[in-house]
Amino acid sequence: MRKTWRGGRTFEASVAHTTDEAVRSLARGDRTLFRRLVGELTDRPGTPGWSVAADRCLADRLRRGITSAWQRGWQPADLVRFTTRRHTTRHARLATDAIADEMRTYSPGTVDDRWHEQLAALHADVWWPDDGSHPSHWCRREEVARATYVTCAVELIHLLETLARLPPITPPPGTGKPRTGTPRGNGHGPGTFNAGNPSADTDADSAGTPRPGRETSGSGTARSGSPGKARGGDRRTEADQRILGRVRALLAKAESTEFPEEAEALSTRAQELMARHSIDHALLAAETGDMRGPDGRRIAVDSPYDAPKAVLLTVVAEANHCRAIWHRELGFSTVLGFPADLAAVEILFTSLLVQATSAMVHAGPRRDARGRSRTRSFRHAFLSAYAVRIGERLRGAADRAAAGAGGKDLLPVLAARDQAVDQAVDTMFPGLAKGRAGSVSNYEGWVAGRAAADVASLNGRSEVTGAFRGP
């Protein structure tokens, strides 16, 4: 007598057809048909092995969907975040499990370090005892019936199979990863891979993040096979890791302070130090012949008020020699720049957003003379003005830092790096269109936002004073 799962093979074609129809019903928006098909996949009384075959089919489709997402340029953090945006946190947990299952097919040595960090941050682990038991264990963990699992699985499959194509910013798993001491790129685009062009289903409006500290400039050399230079790169990496650790501790203090004067006193010097750290890395790269190109990372830009938040990220990026491209429908921006600058952008943007949100909430709700709520327009104007004023402050601080660094050799070095970033943007987003953040209709919110920006701490790297200048 055949085993149950083998018995399921006799009607695998029927299970696959039912799954296909369920996915198509979602695409057509036919929820009535979708619920009926979910019921069929959940159980077919009198058909032994049907549930086992359905589970195998769903698992296979999820695995293929995850693989397709990597081929379309997505990363684990992007995918889980977007799943939450489109569905629920329960769907996101299922996506995390599907990612863990799919990642088992790759040798660890063929997966980029940034992927390993994202997987660790997501806790993407195979926690169920064996392959066939995942659906039942997932239902027990979520405290739901099997029909809920089937519903979430089919909805996730539909999402995975309709993802937009993104320009890749890291090598997909299974393709290998750069060795320490080898260049990341050719100076014209991010990473060691061909950025390529986005497909027709991706644009600036429709087209996601390693944590700060992963990517550090100086972690390698311009020429491979040189042990001394490799050791120098390791020391620079360790120095940057220590700096970023101090930055995080300082940011926690800056975000919790109750004294605006204290934050204001630190803010101007802080961005100057951030800019100085960037200059140190740029000069070091020029001195050592480091030919690595720009890199990239995706940073979440969440609703509500996503437009002014995207503007805030843009001004922070530009002040730190990076460029931010907002994918409005996907809920994140792709930021391109050199590794040390990318780390600064993510840390500073996160801190400024925390400070802005705290000040905005502290300002309280607003109503007009007739008692109608004006809170939304107030907060939109608040964040818009906050972003504009922060941009003015950051640019001023960066200019002072560059002037203070002196030397005729600095300007061409910085100009060359800016040009490399611009070329990377043009390569990855050839059809990029610039847009406006929208109008502001609440004067009170605008004034309050600028005032909050004046006292915001820009202390993203307030102790980045000991930038490593070489071995």
C-alpha positions as a LaTeX table, in Angstrom:
\begin{tabular}{lrrr}
\hline
Residue & $x$ (\AA) & $y$ (\AA) & $z$ (\AA) \\
\hline
Met1 & 0.00 & 0.00 & 0.00 \\
Arg2 & 1.39 & 3.41 & $-0.97$ \\
Lys3 & 2.21 & 6.05 & 1.64 \\
Thr4 & $-0.29$ & 8.81 & 2.10 \\
Trp5 & 1.84 & 11.51 & 0.49 \\
Arg6 & 2.48 & 9.31 & $-2.51$ \\
Gly7 & $-1.22$ & 8.66 & $-2.72$ \\
Gly8 & $-1.63$ & 12.41 & $-3.02$ \\
Arg9 & 0.24 & 12.33 & $-6.31$ \\
Thr10 & $-2.75$ & 10.66 & $-8.00$ \\
Phe11 & $-4.66$ & 13.93 & $-7.81$ \\
Glu12 & $-1.81$ & 16.44 & $-7.68$ \\
Ala13 & $-2.94$ & 17.80 & $-11.03$ \\
Ser14 & $-6.38$ & 18.52 & $-9.58$ \\
Val15 & $-4.83$ & 20.24 & $-6.54$ \\
Ala16 & $-2.56$ & 22.31 & $-8.78$ \\
His17 & $-5.51$ & 23.33 & $-10.97$ \\
Thr18 & $-7.57$ & 24.36 & $-7.93$ \\
Thr19 & $-4.63$ & 26.41 & $-6.60$ \\
Asp20 & $-4.21$ & 28.10 & $-9.99$ \\
Glu21 & $-7.89$ & 28.99 & $-10.06$ \\
Ala22 & $-7.74$ & 30.38 & $-6.52$ \\
Val23 & $-4.82$ & 32.64 & $-7.46$ \\
Arg24 & $-6.61$ & 33.77 & $-10.63$ \\
Ser25 & $-9.75$ & 34.56 & $-8.66$ \\
Leu26 & $-7.73$ & 36.98 & $-6.54$ \\
Ala27 & $-6.36$ & 38.61 & $-9.66$ \\
Arg28 & $-9.94$ & 39.07 & $-10.92$ \\
Gly29 & $-11.16$ & 40.31 & $-7.54$ \\
Asp30 & $-13.72$ & 37.50 & $-7.27$ \\
Arg31 & $-13.74$ & 36.92 & $-3.51$ \\
Thr32 & $-16.79$ & 34.64 & $-3.64$ \\
Leu33 & $-15.06$ & 32.18 & $-5.95$ \\
Phe34 & $-11.85$ & 32.56 & $-3.94$ \\
Arg35 & $-13.57$ & 31.52 & $-0.71$ \\
Arg36 & $-15.11$ & 28.48 & $-2.42$ \\
Leu37 & $-11.75$ & 27.37 & $-3.81$ \\
Val38 & $-10.07$ & 27.88 & $-0.44$ \\
Gly39 & $-12.71$ & 25.57 & 1.02 \\
Glu40 & $-11.84$ & 22.95 & $-1.58$ \\
Leu41 & $-8.11$ & 23.22 & $-0.87$ \\
Thr42 & $-8.70$ & 23.07 & 2.86 \\
Asp43 & $-10.36$ & 19.68 & 2.74 \\
Arg44 & $-12.15$ & 17.36 & 0.35 \\
Pro45 & $-14.11$ & 14.81 & 2.40 \\
Gly46 & $-13.88$ & 11.28 & 1.11 \\
Thr47 & $-10.57$ & 11.94 & $-0.68$ \\
Pro48 & $-7.74$ & 10.56 & 1.49 \\
Gly49 & $-4.47$ & 12.43 & 1.08 \\
Trp50 & $-6.04$ & 15.53 & $-0.42$ \\
Ser51 & $-4.86$ & 17.85 & 2.39 \\
Val52 & $-1.34$ & 16.45 & 2.18 \\
Ala53 & $-1.23$ & 17.06 & $-1.58$ \\
Ala54 & $-2.62$ & 20.58 & $-1.12$ \\
Asp55 & 0.03 & 21.38 & 1.47 \\
Arg56 & 2.77 & 20.15 & $-0.84$ \\
Cys57 & 1.42 & 22.20 & $-3.73$ \\
Leu58 & 1.16 & 25.39 & $-1.64$ \\
Ala59 & 4.66 & 24.89 & $-0.24$ \\
Asp60 & 6.09 & 24.41 & $-3.72$ \\
Arg61 & 4.32 & 27.50 & $-5.07$ \\
Leu62 & 5.53 & 29.57 & $-2.11$ \\
Arg63 & 9.08 & 28.36 & $-2.63$ \\
Arg64 & 8.99 & 29.21 & $-6.32$ \\
Gly65 & 7.44 & 32.58 & $-5.52$ \\
Ile66 & 10.25 & 33.44 & $-3.11$ \\
Thr67 & 12.87 & 32.43 & $-5.69$ \\
Ser68 & 11.12 & 34.60 & $-8.27$ \\
Ala69 & 11.18 & 37.54 & $-5.84$ \\
Trp70 & 14.97 & 37.30 & $-5.55$ \\
Gln71 & 15.25 & 37.19 & $-9.33$ \\
Arg72 & 13.12 & 40.33 & $-9.49$ \\
Gly73 & 15.55 & 42.24 & $-7.28$ \\
Trp74 & 13.78 & 41.94 & $-3.91$ \\
Gln75 & 15.53 & 41.28 & $-0.60$ \\
Pro76 & 14.15 & 39.50 & 2.50 \\
Ala77 & 13.50 & 42.69 & 4.49 \\
Asp78 & 11.77 & 44.34 & 1.51 \\
Leu79 & 9.54 & 41.35 & 0.96 \\
Val80 & 8.39 & 40.96 & 4.56 \\
Arg81 & 7.78 & 44.68 & 4.93 \\
Phe82 & 5.77 & 44.84 & 1.68 \\
Thr83 & 3.74 & 41.78 & 2.68 \\
Thr84 & 2.75 & 43.55 & 5.91 \\
Arg85 & 1.85 & 46.66 & 3.91 \\
Arg86 & $-0.41$ & 44.75 & 1.50 \\
His87 & $-1.87$ & 42.19 & 3.91 \\
Thr88 & $-1.29$ & 41.56 & 7.63 \\
Thr89 & 1.48 & 40.71 & 10.08 \\
Arg90 & 0.20 & 37.12 & 9.99 \\
His91 & 0.90 & 37.01 & 6.25 \\
Ala92 & 4.33 & 38.49 & 6.98 \\
Arg93 & 5.10 & 35.70 & 9.43 \\
Leu94 & 4.13 & 33.14 & 6.80 \\
Ala95 & 6.36 & 34.96 & 4.30 \\
Thr96 & 9.23 & 34.78 & 6.80 \\
Asp97 & 8.76 & 31.02 & 7.11 \\
Ala98 & 8.62 & 30.65 & 3.33 \\
Ile99 & 11.87 & 32.62 & 3.06 \\
Ala100 & 13.52 & 30.38 & 5.66 \\
Asp101 & 12.38 & 27.30 & 3.77 \\
Glu102 & 13.63 & 28.57 & 0.40 \\
Met103 & 16.99 & 29.76 & 1.75 \\
Arg104 & 17.82 & 26.19 & 2.78 \\
Thr105 & 18.51 & 25.42 & $-0.87$ \\
Tyr106 & 21.64 & 27.61 & $-0.96$ \\
Ser107 & 25.11 & 27.04 & 0.40 \\
Pro108 & 25.86 & 29.73 & 3.05 \\
Gly109 & 28.97 & 30.69 & 1.13 \\
Thr110 & 26.89 & 31.76 & $-1.87$ \\
Val111 & 24.73 & 34.19 & 0.10 \\
Asp112 & 25.76 & 37.81 & 0.56 \\
Asp113 & 26.51 & 38.91 & 4.12 \\
Arg114 & 23.78 & 41.56 & 3.93 \\
Trp115 & 21.24 & 38.81 & 3.28 \\
His116 & 22.48 & 36.86 & 6.29 \\
Glu117 & 21.98 & 39.96 & 8.45 \\
Gln118 & 18.47 & 40.54 & 7.16 \\
Leu119 & 17.54 & 36.90 & 7.73 \\
Ala120 & 18.86 & 37.09 & 11.28 \\
Ala121 & 16.93 & 40.31 & 11.95 \\
Leu122 & 13.75 & 38.68 & 10.63 \\
His123 & 14.36 & 35.49 & 12.66 \\
Ala124 & 13.90 & 33.56 & 9.42 \\
Asp125 & 14.62 & 30.13 & 10.86 \\
Val126 & 13.21 & 26.68 & 10.13 \\
Trp127 & 11.49 & 26.12 & 13.47 \\
Trp128 & 9.10 & 23.32 & 12.42 \\
Pro129 & 10.36 & 19.70 & 12.83 \\
Asp130 & 9.89 & 18.44 & 9.25 \\
Asp131 & 8.69 & 19.72 & 5.90 \\
Gly132 & 5.25 & 18.19 & 5.87 \\
Ser133 & 4.39 & 19.44 & 9.36 \\
His134 & 4.76 & 23.17 & 8.76 \\
Pro135 & 1.05 & 23.93 & 8.04 \\
Ser136 & $-0.20$ & 22.20 & 11.18 \\
His137 & 2.50 & 23.74 & 13.38 \\
Trp138 & 1.86 & 27.17 & 11.84 \\
Cys139 & $-1.85$ & 26.88 & 12.62 \\
Arg140 & $-1.10$ & 25.97 & 16.23 \\
Arg141 & 1.31 & 28.86 & 16.59 \\
Glu142 & $-1.15$ & 31.32 & 15.09 \\
Glu143 & $-4.12$ & 29.71 & 16.89 \\
Val144 & $-6.15$ & 29.51 & 13.69 \\
Ala145 & $-7.95$ & 26.87 & 11.64 \\
Arg146 & $-6.47$ & 25.26 & 8.56 \\
Ala147 & $-8.66$ & 27.37 & 6.28 \\
Thr148 & $-6.81$ & 30.48 & 7.51 \\
Tyr149 & $-3.49$ & 28.93 & 6.56 \\
Val150 & $-4.74$ & 28.11 & 3.08 \\
Thr151 & $-6.17$ & 31.61 & 2.67 \\
Cys152 & $-2.92$ & 33.30 & 3.74 \\
Ala153 & $-0.82$ & 30.97 & 1.59 \\
Val154 & $-2.81$ & 31.60 & $-1.60$ \\
Glu155 & $-2.89$ & 35.36 & $-0.99$ \\
Leu156 & 0.87 & 35.33 & $-0.42$ \\
Ile157 & 1.43 & 33.30 & $-3.60$ \\
His158 & $-0.59$ & 35.86 & $-5.55$ \\
Leu159 & 1.47 & 38.69 & $-4.06$ \\
Leu160 & 4.79 & 36.97 & $-4.83$ \\
Glu161 & 3.84 & 36.20 & $-8.40$ \\
Thr162 & 2.80 & 39.79 & $-9.16$ \\
Leu163 & 5.73 & 41.66 & $-7.61$ \\
Ala164 & 7.21 & 44.56 & $-9.53$ \\
Arg165 & 10.72 & 44.11 & $-10.86$ \\
Leu166 & 13.37 & 46.14 & $-9.02$ \\
Pro167 & 16.93 & 46.94 & $-9.99$ \\
Pro168 & 19.06 & 44.62 & $-7.80$ \\
Ile169 & 21.33 & 46.19 & $-5.20$ \\
Thr170 & 22.83 & 42.94 & $-3.89$ \\
Pro171 & 23.67 & 39.66 & $-5.62$ \\
Pro172 & 20.80 & 37.15 & $-5.30$ \\
Pro173 & 21.48 & 34.05 & $-3.21$ \\
Gly174 & 23.26 & 31.23 & $-4.95$ \\
Thr175 & 25.39 & 33.52 & $-7.13$ \\
Gly176 & 28.29 & 33.90 & $-4.71$ \\
Lys177 & 29.46 & 36.93 & $-2.77$ \\
Pro178 & 32.43 & 39.27 & $-2.98$ \\
Arg179 & 35.56 & 38.07 & $-1.25$ \\
Thr180 & 37.22 & 40.34 & 1.29 \\
Gly181 & 39.82 & 42.40 & $-0.51$ \\
Thr182 & 38.09 & 42.51 & $-3.88$ \\
Pro183 & 36.38 & 45.55 & $-5.39$ \\
Arg184 & 32.60 & 45.82 & $-5.11$ \\
Gly185 & 32.14 & 47.55 & $-8.42$ \\
Asn186 & 33.69 & 49.39 & $-11.31$ \\
Gly187 & 32.97 & 52.91 & $-10.18$ \\
His188 & 29.83 & 53.27 & $-12.27$ \\
Gly189 & 27.22 & 51.23 & $-10.46$ \\
Pro190 & 26.51 & 49.57 & $-7.15$ \\
Gly191 & 27.96 & 46.26 & $-6.16$ \\
Thr192 & 29.79 & 43.56 & $-8.06$ \\
Phe193 & 26.88 & 42.81 & $-10.33$ \\
Asn194 & 25.20 & 44.37 & $-13.33$ \\
Ala195 & 22.49 & 46.67 & $-12.02$ \\
Gly196 & 20.56 & 46.39 & $-15.27$ \\
Asn197 & 17.40 & 48.30 & $-16.05$ \\
Pro198 & 14.01 & 48.08 & $-14.41$ \\
Ser199 & 11.35 & 46.32 & $-16.45$ \\
Ala200 & 8.32 & 47.96 & $-17.96$ \\
Asp201 & 6.26 & 47.18 & $-14.86$ \\
Thr202 & 8.46 & 49.42 & $-12.71$ \\
Asp203 & 8.51 & 53.20 & $-12.62$ \\
Ala204 & 9.32 & 56.02 & $-10.23$ \\
Asp205 & 5.92 & 55.88 & $-8.61$ \\
Ser206 & 5.27 & 52.14 & $-8.38$ \\
Ala207 & 8.59 & 50.64 & $-8.78$ \\
Gly208 & 12.69 & 48.27 & 1.56 \\
Thr209 & 17.18 & 47.06 & 4.81 \\
Pro210 & 20.29 & 45.93 & 6.32 \\
Arg211 & 20.80 & 47.60 & 9.63 \\
Pro212 & 23.31 & 50.47 & 9.94 \\
Gly213 & 26.84 & 49.28 & 10.32 \\
Arg214 & 26.83 & 46.37 & 7.92 \\
Glu215 & 28.35 & 48.16 & 4.97 \\
Thr216 & 31.48 & 50.09 & 5.72 \\
Ser217 & 33.78 & 51.77 & 3.32 \\
Gly218 & 37.31 & 50.56 & 3.51 \\
Ser219 & 36.33 & 46.92 & 4.05 \\
Gly220 & 38.56 & 45.67 & 1.33 \\
Thr221 & 41.11 & 46.99 & $-1.14$ \\
Ala222 & 41.33 & 48.04 & $-4.71$ \\
Arg223 & 43.49 & 45.08 & $-5.63$ \\
Ser224 & 42.92 & 41.53 & $-4.49$ \\
Gly225 & 45.67 & 39.27 & $-3.33$ \\
Ser226 & 47.37 & 41.84 & $-1.08$ \\
Pro227 & 47.33 & 40.62 & 2.54 \\
Gly228 & 48.57 & 43.92 & 3.95 \\
Lys229 & 45.83 & 45.88 & 2.28 \\
Ala230 & 43.25 & 43.33 & 3.29 \\
Arg231 & 44.32 & 43.68 & 6.92 \\
Gly232 & 44.05 & 47.47 & 6.55 \\
Gly233 & 40.51 & 47.02 & 5.24 \\
Asp234 & 39.64 & 44.84 & 8.22 \\
Arg235 & 40.94 & 47.50 & 10.62 \\
Arg236 & 38.90 & 50.18 & 8.88 \\
Thr237 & 35.83 & 47.97 & 9.14 \\
Glu238 & 36.41 & 47.47 & 12.86 \\
Ala239 & 36.91 & 51.22 & 13.35 \\
Asp240 & 33.65 & 52.01 & 11.54 \\
Gln241 & 31.78 & 49.39 & 13.57 \\
Arg242 & 32.97 & 51.00 & 16.79 \\
Ile243 & 31.97 & 54.44 & 15.52 \\
Leu244 & 28.50 & 53.28 & 14.56 \\
Gly245 & 28.07 & 51.66 & 17.96 \\
Arg246 & 28.80 & 54.99 & 19.65 \\
Val247 & 26.47 & 56.74 & 17.22 \\
Arg248 & 23.56 & 54.49 & 18.12 \\
Ala249 & 24.10 & 55.10 & 21.84 \\
Leu250 & 24.24 & 58.85 & 21.29 \\
Leu251 & 21.10 & 58.81 & 19.16 \\
Ala252 & 19.20 & 57.06 & 21.91 \\
Lys253 & 20.21 & 59.88 & 24.27 \\
Ala254 & 19.40 & 62.61 & 21.73 \\
Glu255 & 15.94 & 61.18 & 21.10 \\
Ser256 & 15.09 & 60.99 & 24.78 \\
Thr257 & 16.38 & 64.36 & 25.95 \\
Glu258 & 13.85 & 66.83 & 27.33 \\
Phe259 & 16.04 & 69.86 & 26.70 \\
Pro260 & 15.77 & 71.32 & 23.18 \\
Glu261 & 18.67 & 73.69 & 23.87 \\
Glu262 & 20.97 & 70.74 & 24.45 \\
Ala263 & 19.99 & 69.15 & 21.17 \\
Glu264 & 20.34 & 72.44 & 19.30 \\
Ala265 & 23.83 & 73.05 & 20.69 \\
Leu266 & 25.00 & 69.67 & 19.37 \\
Ser267 & 23.22 & 69.68 & 16.04 \\
Thr268 & 25.33 & 71.98 & 13.85 \\
Arg269 & 28.63 & 70.39 & 14.81 \\
Ala270 & 27.19 & 66.90 & 14.46 \\
Gln271 & 26.43 & 67.15 & 10.71 \\
Glu272 & 29.79 & 68.80 & 10.16 \\
Leu273 & 31.37 & 65.75 & 11.78 \\
Met274 & 29.27 & 63.46 & 9.61 \\
Ala275 & 30.45 & 65.29 & 6.54 \\
Arg276 & 34.03 & 65.15 & 7.80 \\
His277 & 33.77 & 61.40 & 8.22 \\
Ser278 & 32.56 & 61.13 & 4.63 \\
Ile279 & 35.44 & 63.31 & 3.47 \\
Asp280 & 37.93 & 61.11 & 5.33 \\
His281 & 36.62 & 58.04 & 3.53 \\
Ala282 & 36.67 & 59.81 & 0.18 \\
Leu283 & 40.27 & 60.97 & 0.59 \\
Leu284 & 41.36 & 57.57 & 1.84 \\
Ala285 & 39.80 & 55.88 & $-1.18$ \\
Ala286 & 41.58 & 58.31 & $-3.51$ \\
Glu287 & 44.93 & 57.79 & $-1.76$ \\
Thr288 & 44.73 & 53.98 & $-1.84$ \\
Gly289 & 43.29 & 53.70 & $-5.34$ \\
Asp290 & 40.07 & 52.13 & $-4.08$ \\
Met291 & 37.95 & 51.80 & $-7.22$ \\
Arg292 & 34.81 & 50.41 & $-5.63$ \\
Gly293 & 31.62 & 51.98 & $-6.87$ \\
Pro294 & 28.54 & 53.15 & $-4.97$ \\
Asp295 & 26.36 & 50.69 & $-3.10$ \\
Gly296 & 22.69 & 50.76 & $-2.18$ \\
Arg297 & 20.10 & 49.94 & 0.43 \\
Arg298 & 16.35 & 50.26 & 0.78 \\
Ile299 & 14.83 & 52.26 & 3.61 \\
Ala300 & 11.18 & 52.10 & 4.66 \\
Val301 & 8.99 & 55.17 & 4.11 \\
Asp302 & 5.74 & 54.35 & 5.84 \\
Ser303 & 2.29 & 55.88 & 5.85 \\
Pro304 & 0.77 & 58.10 & 7.05 \\
Tyr305 & 2.38 & 61.26 & 5.67 \\
Asp306 & 4.70 & 59.24 & 3.47 \\
Ala307 & 5.30 & 62.11 & 1.00 \\
Pro308 & 6.97 & 64.50 & 3.51 \\
Lys309 & 8.83 & 61.54 & 5.04 \\
Ala310 & 10.20 & 60.73 & 1.59 \\
Val311 & 11.30 & 64.36 & 1.23 \\
Leu312 & 13.05 & 64.15 & 4.59 \\
Leu313 & 14.95 & 61.07 & 3.47 \\
Thr314 & 15.83 & 62.80 & 0.19 \\
Val315 & 17.36 & 65.86 & 1.87 \\
Val316 & 19.27 & 63.71 & 4.36 \\
Ala317 & 20.61 & 61.60 & 1.48 \\
Glu318 & 21.64 & 64.57 & $-0.64$ \\
Ala319 & 23.42 & 66.25 & 2.26 \\
Asn320 & 25.48 & 63.08 & 2.66 \\
His321 & 26.41 & 62.61 & $-1.02$ \\
Cys322 & 23.69 & 60.01 & $-1.68$ \\
Arg323 & 20.55 & 59.90 & $-3.81$ \\
Ala324 & 17.14 & 58.60 & $-2.74$ \\
Ile325 & 14.55 & 57.22 & $-5.18$ \\
Trp326 & 11.08 & 56.85 & $-3.69$ \\
His327 & 8.90 & 53.90 & $-4.71$ \\
Arg328 & 5.59 & 55.32 & $-3.55$ \\
Glu329 & 3.45 & 52.19 & $-3.97$ \\
Leu330 & 6.04 & 49.88 & $-2.39$ \\
Gly331 & 6.57 & 51.87 & 0.80 \\
Phe332 & 10.33 & 52.37 & 0.61 \\
Ser333 & 13.11 & 54.34 & $-1.06$ \\
Thr334 & 16.24 & 53.02 & $-2.72$ \\
Val335 & 19.23 & 55.03 & $-1.51$ \\
Leu336 & 22.43 & 54.92 & $-3.56$ \\
Gly337 & 25.79 & 56.14 & $-2.33$ \\
Phe338 & 29.09 & 55.03 & $-0.91$ \\
Pro339 & 28.87 & 52.65 & 2.08 \\
Ala340 & 29.94 & 55.04 & 4.85 \\
Asp341 & 27.51 & 57.67 & 3.58 \\
Leu342 & 24.66 & 55.14 & 3.37 \\
Ala343 & 25.17 & 54.20 & 7.01 \\
Ala344 & 25.03 & 57.89 & 7.98 \\
Val345 & 21.85 & 58.45 & 5.97 \\
Glu346 & 19.97 & 55.55 & 7.54 \\
Ile347 & 21.01 & 56.42 & 11.09 \\
Leu348 & 20.28 & 60.14 & 10.74 \\
Phe349 & 16.96 & 59.69 & 8.92 \\
Thr350 & 15.73 & 57.26 & 11.58 \\
Ser351 & 16.69 & 59.63 & 14.38 \\
Leu352 & 15.20 & 62.72 & 12.73 \\
Leu353 & 11.96 & 60.88 & 12.02 \\
Val354 & 11.69 & 59.82 & 15.66 \\
Gln355 & 12.30 & 63.41 & 16.79 \\
Ala356 & 9.82 & 64.83 & 14.27 \\
Thr357 & 7.10 & 62.36 & 15.20 \\
Ser358 & 7.58 & 63.06 & 18.90 \\
Ala359 & 7.37 & 66.83 & 18.39 \\
Met360 & 4.36 & 66.48 & 16.08 \\
Val361 & 2.42 & 64.31 & 18.52 \\
His362 & 3.37 & 66.62 & 21.39 \\
Ala363 & 1.80 & 69.51 & 19.47 \\
Gly364 & $-1.54$ & 67.74 & 19.80 \\
Pro365 & $-4.65$ & 67.70 & 17.56 \\
Arg366 & $-5.93$ & 70.77 & 15.75 \\
Arg367 & $-9.46$ & 71.99 & 14.95 \\
Asp368 & $-10.76$ & 74.99 & 13.01 \\
Ala369 & $-13.21$ & 77.61 & 14.24 \\
Arg370 & $-16.15$ & 75.32 & 13.43 \\
Gly371 & $-14.72$ & 72.41 & 15.37 \\
Arg372 & $-13.69$ & 70.42 & 12.31 \\
Ser373 & $-10.49$ & 68.42 & 12.59 \\
Arg374 & $-7.43$ & 70.02 & 11.02 \\
Thr375 & $-5.00$ & 67.52 & 12.51 \\
Arg376 & $-4.12$ & 65.78 & 9.25 \\
Ser377 & $-3.35$ & 68.97 & 7.32 \\
Phe378 & $-1.45$ & 70.32 & 10.34 \\
Arg379 & 0.74 & 67.23 & 10.57 \\
His380 & 1.34 & 67.06 & 6.83 \\
Ala381 & 2.45 & 70.70 & 6.84 \\
Phe382 & 4.49 & 70.11 & 10.00 \\
Leu383 & 6.51 & 67.27 & 8.46 \\
Ser384 & 6.88 & 69.07 & 5.13 \\
Ala385 & 8.31 & 72.17 & 6.77 \\
Tyr386 & 10.44 & 70.02 & 9.04 \\
Ala387 & 12.00 & 68.30 & 6.02 \\
Val388 & 12.69 & 71.58 & 4.21 \\
Arg389 & 14.32 & 73.19 & 7.24 \\
Ile390 & 16.36 & 70.09 & 8.05 \\
Gly391 & 17.64 & 70.13 & 4.47 \\
Glu392 & 18.76 & 73.75 & 4.88 \\
Arg393 & 20.60 & 72.94 & 8.09 \\
Leu394 & 22.25 & 69.82 & 6.73 \\
Arg395 & 23.48 & 71.54 & 3.59 \\
Gly396 & 24.91 & 74.42 & 5.60 \\
Ala397 & 26.72 & 72.09 & 7.98 \\
Ala398 & 28.09 & 69.97 & 5.12 \\
Asp399 & 29.36 & 73.05 & 3.29 \\
Arg400 & 31.14 & 74.29 & 6.41 \\
Ala401 & 32.75 & 70.89 & 6.90 \\
Ala402 & 33.99 & 70.81 & 3.33 \\
Ala403 & 35.36 & 74.35 & 3.64 \\
Gly404 & 37.05 & 73.46 & 6.91 \\
Ala405 & 38.72 & 70.43 & 5.39 \\
Gly406 & 40.56 & 72.67 & 2.92 \\
Gly407 & 42.91 & 71.56 & 0.22 \\
Lys408 & 42.54 & 71.81 & $-3.55$ \\
Asp409 & 42.48 & 68.03 & $-3.89$ \\
Leu410 & 39.20 & 67.64 & $-2.00$ \\
Leu411 & 36.75 & 69.16 & $-4.47$ \\
Pro412 & 37.62 & 66.90 & $-7.43$ \\
Val413 & 37.50 & 63.84 & $-5.16$ \\
Leu414 & 34.01 & 64.70 & $-3.90$ \\
Ala415 & 32.88 & 65.69 & $-7.39$ \\
Ala416 & 34.04 & 62.34 & $-8.77$ \\
Arg417 & 32.13 & 60.45 & $-6.08$ \\
Asp418 & 28.98 & 62.51 & $-6.69$ \\
Gln419 & 29.30 & 61.76 & $-10.40$ \\
Ala420 & 29.68 & 58.02 & $-9.69$ \\
Val421 & 26.47 & 58.09 & $-7.61$ \\
Asp422 & 24.61 & 60.01 & $-10.33$ \\
Gln423 & 25.77 & 57.47 & $-12.92$ \\
Ala424 & 24.57 & 54.62 & $-10.70$ \\
Val425 & 21.14 & 56.28 & $-10.48$ \\
Asp426 & 21.00 & 56.75 & $-14.26$ \\
Thr427 & 21.99 & 53.12 & $-14.82$ \\
Met428 & 19.48 & 51.64 & $-12.38$ \\
Phe429 & 16.61 & 54.05 & $-13.06$ \\
Pro430 & 16.88 & 55.26 & $-16.68$ \\
Gly431 & 13.23 & 56.35 & $-16.76$ \\
Leu432 & 13.33 & 58.23 & $-13.46$ \\
Ala433 & 10.94 & 61.16 & $-13.16$ \\
Lys434 & 11.14 & 63.88 & $-10.54$ \\
Gly435 & 7.93 & 64.68 & $-8.71$ \\
Arg436 & 6.63 & 67.21 & $-6.22$ \\
Ala437 & 5.71 & 66.31 & $-2.67$ \\
Gly438 & 2.40 & 68.16 & $-2.88$ \\
Ser439 & 1.03 & 71.42 & $-1.56$ \\
Val440 & 0.77 & 72.55 & 2.05 \\
Ser441 & $-2.42$ & 74.24 & 3.28 \\
Asn442 & $-1.84$ & 74.63 & 7.01 \\
Tyr443 & 0.31 & 77.63 & 7.91 \\
Glu444 & 0.31 & 76.83 & 11.62 \\
Gly445 & 1.70 & 73.36 & 10.92 \\
Trp446 & 4.38 & 74.81 & 8.63 \\
Val447 & 5.59 & 77.24 & 11.28 \\
Ala448 & 5.57 & 74.55 & 13.96 \\
Gly449 & 7.49 & 72.15 & 11.72 \\
Arg450 & 10.26 & 74.63 & 11.01 \\
Ala451 & 10.54 & 75.43 & 14.69 \\
Ala452 & 10.87 & 71.74 & 15.52 \\
Ala453 & 13.55 & 71.32 & 12.86 \\
Asp454 & 15.55 & 74.21 & 14.33 \\
Val455 & 15.95 & 72.36 & 17.63 \\
Ala456 & 16.27 & 68.83 & 16.21 \\
Ser457 & 19.51 & 67.06 & 16.96 \\
Leu458 & 21.50 & 66.14 & 13.88 \\
Asn459 & 23.71 & 64.06 & 16.12 \\
Gly460 & 23.96 & 61.18 & 13.70 \\
Arg461 & 27.73 & 60.93 & 14.06 \\
Ser462 & 28.58 & 63.30 & 16.88 \\
Glu463 & 31.57 & 61.21 & 17.86 \\
Val464 & 32.80 & 60.32 & 14.43 \\
Thr465 & 35.98 & 62.22 & 15.00 \\
Gly466 & 38.52 & 59.44 & 14.73 \\
Ala467 & 37.92 & 58.30 & 11.16 \\
Phe468 & 40.54 & 55.78 & 10.19 \\
Arg469 & 42.98 & 57.23 & 7.70 \\
Gly470 & 44.73 & 54.09 & 6.56 \\
Pro471 & 46.88 & 51.23 & 7.80 \\
\hline
\end{tabular}
